[in-house]
C-alpha cells in the first residue's frame, strides 16, 4: 500500500528540476503522488475548482504543485503517545522546484494548546518533532502546511498510550477473522466451547485501533481494508475487528486511567514463526519498519506456537526473540521500552511447546539483551478455562489482567508482578533437591487448584488446596524422569524421589498440555512458570 498522498497548489518560483530521493522505492511513491496531483489539477482546472485534498488558499495564477505522502497509519482517529516527543514524517516534493524546509510547518491544535514542530528535509523526506503533550480525550487537529497552504490535515487525533500488539494468532484472535462465519467458528471452536461462551466485546470509545493487513507487498504499512482508511474506536460492531487480548488489556488500563485514550496498532499475523518478525523477516519490513521513530507506550507480544512444531526452531527461539526485543526498542527509539509477552498456554498439538516456553522464560535473563529493564512475561499455564484442546483457548481476559498489572507496575517504577521463577536447584542428599527462586517472586509459596472451567475469571483463577504441589519430575544422568513429591519450605521447595538417588535435572509441568490438579503459586496468586533446570551439588 503506498503512502497516503495529499496535494495542493502553491505560488511557484522559477521552474527548477525536482530533487528526487536516492531510495528508488520512495522515489516511485513520490512520483505517483506527483502524477496524481497533476491529474487532479487538470480535473480541477476543467471544473473551475481547486485541485486539493486539504483546505488551501492562494490566488496567484502562476501555480505549481506540492505533494505530501504520509504513512497510511497516519489517519483519522489515530492516537499519539503522551509524555514523549512526537515525531511525524512523510515524503514531500514540489513540481516546480526543490522543497524549502523553512516553509514546512507541522502543528497539533486542540485542548487549548497549539504545538508546532521543528522540521528538517532530506532526500524529499520531511521530519517534524513536536514537544510532548499530556493525555487528552479532547481531540487535536493535525496540520501540515507549506507556506500558508495546508497540504495534509487530520481532524481527529488523540493523545494517550499507544501499544503495538504483535505476534501470531493468539494476539490477533478477534471475532471477525476467527468466528465471523460458520466455517471459521467451526475451525476455531472445536468441541471445546461454543459461540455463546465467547467473552463480550469491549465497548469503549476511548480505545482506538488500526489493524495491519496480511500482506508483505511493498514497504509501507499495509492498513487492513476493514479499517476503511482510518483508526476505529472499539465500540459496537467495530470491536469485532480488534483482537480479544489487546482490547481486554486496553479495557483494564482504561479502568485505572479513564482520561487516557488507548491506541492499539495490531500487527499480529496468525500462523507465523518468529523468523518472519525479526529484522529482515517478511513481516518486519512493512509491519514494523514503517513505524520507525514513532514513540509508543510498549509492545504486547504473544507468539511461539508455530516454532513449537520443530525442535530446531524451538531451540533457536530465545536467540531470535532477544534479537527482536532489541530491535523493536531501536525502532521505537526507547532502549527501556516496556515489552510484555505471553508464555505459551496449554496445548498439546505441537511436539515442542515446552521448549518454546523454556526459551521464553530464559529470555528474561538472556545475556544478548541490551537491557533487561521493563521486560515482563505472563505465565498462562492456568488460564485456558478448560479449553486447552484448541490452539486458541479462552482466558484472554485473565492474561490481559496480568499484563495490565505488569504495565501499571512498570509505569509506577515498582517491581513487576511475577509468579515464582526457578533460579537454582541444589542437591541436599540422596534423592533430595532444594529448589530456589528468583528474588521477589517466591513470597508466600502455596499450592492452589487452578479453575479449568468456563466460570474461571481474572479474579477467580485458582483456589487454595491442601494437596501437595504436582507436576515436578527429576532425573539422573541417564535422563529418565520420575515423579517427585514436593513440599514447600518457606520460599523454597524441597523435592524428593527415592527412585533417583543422584538427581541431576529437575523439571516442572514439562509437557505441551500438562494436567495437574495442584500447582505452585505465590502470595499474589500468580503461578510458577514451567521450567527445566540442571542440579548443582
ZAMARGU-4260 file (C-alpha; in steps of 0.2 Angstrom, whole numbers, plus 5000, padded with zeros to 4 digits):
<rodrens>
0) 5000/5000/5000 | 5008/5017/4995 | 5009/5032/5006 | 4993/5042/5008 | 4996/5056/4996
5) 4990/5074/4998 | 4992/5088/4986 | 4990/5107/4985 | 4993/5121/4973 | 5005/5135/4978
10) 5013/5150/4971 | 5028/5145/4961 | 5046/5150/4959 | 5055/5149/4943 | 5055/5131/4937
15) 5069/5120/4943 | 5072/5102/4941 | 5065/5092/4957 | 5077/5084/4968 | 5072/5066/4969
20) 5077/5054/4983 | 5090/5041/4981 | 5079/5027/4988 | 5070/5021/4972 | 5055/5014/4982
25) 5052/5031/4990 | 5055/5040/4973 | 5042/5029/4965 | 5029/5033/4978 | 5033/5051/4977
30) 5032/5051/4958 | 5015/5043/4959 | 5009/5056/4971 | 5015/5070/4959 | 5006/5061/4945
35) 4990/5060/4955 | 4992/5079/4959 | 4995/5084/4941 | 4979/5074/4936 | 4969/5081/4950
40) 4975/5098/4945 | 4969/5096/4927 | 4952/5090/4933 | 4951/5104/4945 | 4955/5117/4931
45) 4942/5109/4920 | 4929/5111/4933 | 4934/5128/4939 | 4938/5122/4957 | 4954/5120/4967
50) 4963/5103/4965 | 4967/5100/4983 | 4965/5086/4996 | 4966/5098/5010 | 4959/5116/5013
55) 4971/5128/5004 | 4972/5147/5000 | 4981/5157/4987 | 4976/5165/4971 | 4992/5168/4961
60) 4989/5162/4944 | 5007/5156/4942 | 5005/5140/4952 | 5015/5124/4955 | 5010/5108/4965
65) 5016/5102/4982 | 5014/5084/4985 | 5014/5076/5003 | 5013/5057/5006 | 5011/5051/5024
70) 5012/5033/5030 | 4994/5025/5029 | 4993/5023/5048 | 4993/5042/5050 | 4975/5043/5048
75) 4959/5050/5057 | 4956/5045/5075 | 4974/5040/5077 | 4982/5040/5095 | 4999/5048/5098
80) 5010/5044/5113 | 5008/5055/5128 | 5023/5062/5138 | 5035/5059/5124 | 5042/5069/5109
85) 5031/5067/5094 | 5039/5063/5078 | 5030/5064/5061 | 5037/5062/5044 | 5032/5060/5026
90) 5038/5062/5008 | 5036/5080/5000 | 5040/5087/4983 | 5037/5102/4973 | 5033/5100/4955
95) 5042/5116/4950 | 5057/5116/4962 | 5066/5110/4977 | 5057/5110/4994 | 5061/5124/5006
100) 5062/5116/5023 | 5058/5133/5032 | 5041/5134/5023 | 5035/5117/5031 | 5026/5118/5047
105) 5018/5104/5057 | 5006/5108/5071 | 4994/5100/5083 | 4980/5111/5089 | 4967/5107/5102
110) 4963/5106/5120 | 4968/5125/5122 | 4985/5121/5115 | 4995/5123/5099 | 5011/5114/5096
115) 5022/5117/5081 | 5036/5106/5076 | 5054/5109/5070 | 5056/5102/5053 | 5070/5095/5043
120) 5071/5089/5025 | 5082/5076/5017 | 5080/5067/5001 | 5062/5073/4999 | 5058/5067/5017
125) 5052/5079/5030 | 5053/5075/5048 | 5045/5086/5062 | 5047/5084/5080 | 5035/5091/5092
130) 5036/5094/5111 | 5027/5081/5122 | 5009/5083/5126 | 4999/5076/5141 | 4985/5063/5138
135) 4969/5071/5132 | 4952/5064/5127 | 4949/5080/5118 | 4954/5078/5100 | 4968/5088/5092
140) 4969/5093/5074 | 4985/5089/5064 | 4990/5100/5050 | 5005/5100/5038 | 5007/5116/5029
145) 5018/5123/5016 | 5019/5142/5017 | 5001/5147/5021 | 4994/5132/5012 | 4988/5116/5021
150) 4994/5101/5012 | 4989/5087/5024 | 4976/5088/5038 | 4968/5076/5051 | 4953/5082/5061
155) 4954/5070/5075 | 4970/5065/5084 | 4971/5059/5102 | 4985/5059/5114 | 4986/5044/5125
160) 4996/5027/5127 | 5000/5018/5111 | 5004/4999/5111 | 5009/4988/5097 | 5000/4971/5098
165) 5011/4959/5089 | 5014/4940/5087 | 5003/4927/5079 | 4985/4921/5081 | 4983/4921/5100
170) 4986/4940/5099 | 4977/4943/5083 | 4962/4932/5088 | 4946/4943/5085 | 4928/4939/5082
175) 4928/4944/5064 | 4943/4934/5057 | 4941/4919/5068 | 4922/4916/5072 | 4913/4928/5059
180) 4907/4914/5048 | 4901/4896/5052 | 4916/4889/5044 | 4928/4900/5054 | 4919/4896/5070
185) 4919/4878/5067 | 4938/4878/5065 | 4942/4888/5080 | 4929/4882/5092 | 4931/4863/5090
190) 4921/4854/5103 | 4929/4864/5117 | 4916/4878/5119 | 4903/4887/5109 | 4900/4904/5102
195) 4890/4909/5117 | 4905/4905/5128 | 4915/4919/5119 | 4918/4934/5130 | 4908/4950/5127
200) 4917/4963/5116 | 4923/4979/5124 | 4913/4995/5121 | 4924/5010/5124 | 4925/5025/5113
205) 4942/5029/5122 | 4950/5014/5114 | 4956/5016/5096 | 4965/5004/5085 | 4972/5001/5067
210) 4975/4984/5060 | 4988/4978/5048 | 4983/4968/5033 | 4990/4951/5029 | 5002/4956/5015
215) 5021/4958/5013 | 5019/4968/4997 | 5028/4985/4997 | 5037/4993/5011 | 5023/5004/5018
220) 5012/5000/5032 | 4998/4989/5025 | 4982/4995/5033 | 4968/4982/5033 | 4954/4986/5021
225) 4942/4983/5036 | 4948/4999/5044 | 4941/5010/5030 | 4957/5020/5029 | 4956/5026/5047
230) 4958/5020/5065 | 4942/5013/5073 | 4935/5015/5090 | 4932/4999/5100 | 4914/5001/5100
235) 4899/4992/5093 | 4902/4980/5079 | 4919/4988/5075 | 4926/4980/5091 | 4925/4963/5082
240) 4940/4968/5071 | 4952/4970/5086 | 4960/4956/5095 | 4952/4950/5111 | 4968/4951/5121
245) 4973/4969/5116 | 4955/4975/5119 | 4954/4967/5136 | 4972/4974/5140 | 4966/4991/5135
250) 4950/4990/5145 | 4960/4986/5160 | 4971/5001/5158 | 4956/5012/5154 | 4948/5007/5171
255) 4963/5014/5180 | 4965/5030/5170 | 4949/5033/5161 | 4955/5050/5155 | 4969/5042/5145
260) 4965/5036/5127 | 4972/5020/5122 | 4979/5016/5104 | 4982/4999/5098 | 4992/4996/5082
265) 4989/4977/5078 | 5002/4969/5068 | 5000/4951/5074 | 4998/4938/5060 | 4991/4921/5063
270) 5002/4906/5058 | 5018/4915/5058 | 5035/4909/5065 | 5046/4921/5074 | 5059/4922/5060
275) 5046/4932/5050 | 5045/4945/5063 | 5064/4949/5066 | 5074/4961/5056 | 5074/4955/5038
280) 5059/4944/5041 | 5045/4946/5028 | 5033/4953/5040 | 5045/4965/5049 | 5049/4975/5033
285) 5031/4983/5031 | 5023/4980/5048 | 5037/4986/5060 | 5050/4995/5050 | 5037/5009/5044
290) 5034/5013/5062 | 5052/5018/5065 | 5054/5034/5075 | 5036/5033/5082 | 5035/5033/5101
295) 5024/5021/5110 | 5020/5015/5127 | 5026/4997/5124 | 5024/4981/5115 | 5012/4967/5119
300) 5018/4950/5111 | 5010/4933/5110 | 5018/4921/5098 | 5028/4904/5098 | 5015/4891/5093
305) 5022/4889/5075 | 5040/4887/5082 | 5035/4873/5093 | 5032/4861/5078 | 5051/4858/5075
310) 5065/4856/5088 | 5077/4867/5079 | 5065/4881/5078 | 5061/4879/5097 | 5079/4879/5101
315) 5083/4894/5091 | 5068/4904/5098 | 5077/4913/5113 | 5091/4920/5101 | 5078/4926/5089
320) 5067/4933/5102 | 5081/4943/5111 | 5086/4950/5094 | 5068/4955/5091 | 5066/4964/5108
325) 5082/4973/5105 | 5077/4979/5088 | 5060/4984/5092 | 5067/4995/5106 | 5078/5003/5092
330) 5064/5006/5080 | 5054/5015/5093 | 5069/5024/5100 | 5067/5019/5118 | 5081/5007/5125
335) 5070/5003/5140 | 5053/5002/5131 | 5041/4990/5140 | 5040/4974/5132 | 5026/4962/5139
340) 5025/4945/5132 | 5015/4929/5135 | 5022/4912/5138 | 5013/4899/5128 | 4997/4892/5136
345) 4992/4874/5137 | 4990/4865/5121 | 4996/4848/5115 | 4996/4850/5097 | 5014/4854/5094
350) 5028/4842/5100 | 5040/4855/5107 | 5029/4868/5115 | 5038/4866/5132 | 5054/4870/5124
355) 5047/4887/5117 | 5041/4890/5135 | 5058/4887/5142 | 5065/4899/5129 | 5053/4912/5134
360) 5057/4910/5152 | 5076/4911/5148 | 5073/4927/5138 | 5070/4937/5154 | 5089/4935/5158
365) 5096/4932/5141 | 5114/4940/5140 | 5111/4946/5122 | 5098/4958/5128 | 5105/4976/5128
370) 5093/4980/5143 | 5083/4968/5154 | 5073/4983/5161 | 5054/4983/5159 | 5053/4966/5152
375) 5039/4955/5158 | 5032/4938/5155 | 5015/4932/5158 | 5013/4914/5163 | 4997/4906/5156
380) 4998/4888/5161 | 4982/4890/5172 | 4972/4902/5161 | 4963/4892/5147 | 4946/4888/5157
385) 4947/4870/5152 | 4948/4874/5133 | 4966/4868/5131 | 4962/4856/5117 | 4961/4870/5104
390) 4975/4881/5099 | 4965/4897/5103 | 4959/4894/5121 | 4948/4905/5131 | 4956/4915/5145
395) 4962/4931/5136 | 4953/4941/5150 | 4964/4933/5163 | 4980/4936/5153 | 4975/4954/5149
400) 4973/4957/5168 | 4990/4950/5172 | 4998/4960/5158 | 4989/4976/5164 | 4996/4973/5181
405) 5013/4972/5174 | 5011/4988/5164 | 5005/4998/5179 | 5020/4992/5190 | 5032/4997/5176
410) 5024/5014/5174 | 5024/5017/5193 | 5043/5011/5194 | 5038/4996/5205 | 5043/4978/5205
415) 5035/4969/5190 | 5022/4956/5196 | 5028/4938/5193 | 5024/4921/5198 | 5038/4910/5205
420) 5053/4909/5193 | 5065/4894/5196 | 5083/4900/5199 | 5093/4886/5205 | 5092/4868/5211
425) 5104/4861/5224 | 5106/4843/5229 | 5104/4841/5248 | 5105/4822/5249 | 5101/4806/5240
430) 5085/4808/5231 | 5083/4826/5238 | 5084/4843/5230 | 5081/4861/5236 | 5073/4872/5223
435) 5076/4891/5225 | 5068/4905/5215 | 5072/4922/5208 | 5071/4937/5220 | 5054/4944/5224
440) 5045/4930/5215 | 5043/4917/5229 | 5035/4926/5244 | 5021/4916/5251 | 5023/4900/5241
445) 5007/4889/5241 | 4998/4876/5232 | 4982/4881/5223 | 4970/4871/5212 | 4968/4880/5195
450) 4950/4883/5189 | 4949/4874/5172 | 4931/4878/5169 | 4921/4891/5159 | 4917/4900/5175
455) 4935/4905/5179 | 4939/4924/5178 | 4953/4936/5181 | 4948/4937/5199 | 4945/4919/5202
460) 4958/4908/5193 | 4963/4896/5207 | 4958/4891/5225 | 4969/4886/5239 | 4971/4867/5242
465) 4979/4856/5255 | 4985/4844/5241 | 5004/4844/5238 | 5010/4853/5223 | 5010/4841/5207
470) 5020/4842/5191 | 5038/4840/5197 | 5049/4827/5189 | 5068/4823/5192 | 5081/4813/5183
475) 5099/4807/5185 | 5112/4807/5172 | 5103/4793/5162 | 5090/4806/5158 | 5075/4796/5163
480) 5062/4806/5173 | 5052/4801/5188 | 5038/4810/5198 | 5044/4819/5213 | 5035/4824/5229
485) 5036/4842/5233 | 5035/4851/5250 | 5035/4870/5252 | 5048/4876/5265 | 5047/4895/5266
490) 5052/4902/5250 | 5060/4886/5243 | 5053/4869/5238 | 5060/4853/5243 | 5059/4839/5230
495) 5061/4820/5235 | 5061/4805/5224 | 5068/4788/5231 | 5070/4781/5213 | 5083/4794/5208
500) 5097/4795/5221 | 5109/4807/5211 | 5097/4819/5205 | 5104/4830/5190 | 5089/4838/5182
505) 5073/4845/5188 | 5058/4850/5178 | 5040/4856/5181 | 5025/4855/5170 | 5036/4849/5156
510) 5023/4845/5143 | 5013/4854/5130 | 4997/4851/5139 | 5001/4847/5157 | 4987/4840/5168
515) 4990/4844/5187 | 4977/4847/5200 | 4988/4857/5212 | 5000/4870/5205 | 5013/4881/5213
520) 5008/4899/5216 | 5015/4914/5227 | 5006/4926/5238 | 4999/4936/5224 | 4990/4921/5217
525) 5002/4920/5202 | 5008/4903/5195 | 5025/4897/5194 | 5032/4896/5176 | 5036/4878/5169
530) 5054/4875/5168 | 5069/4863/5166 | 5084/4865/5177 | 5101/4857/5180 | 5105/4852/5198
535) 5121/4858/5206 | 5130/4849/5220
</rodrens>
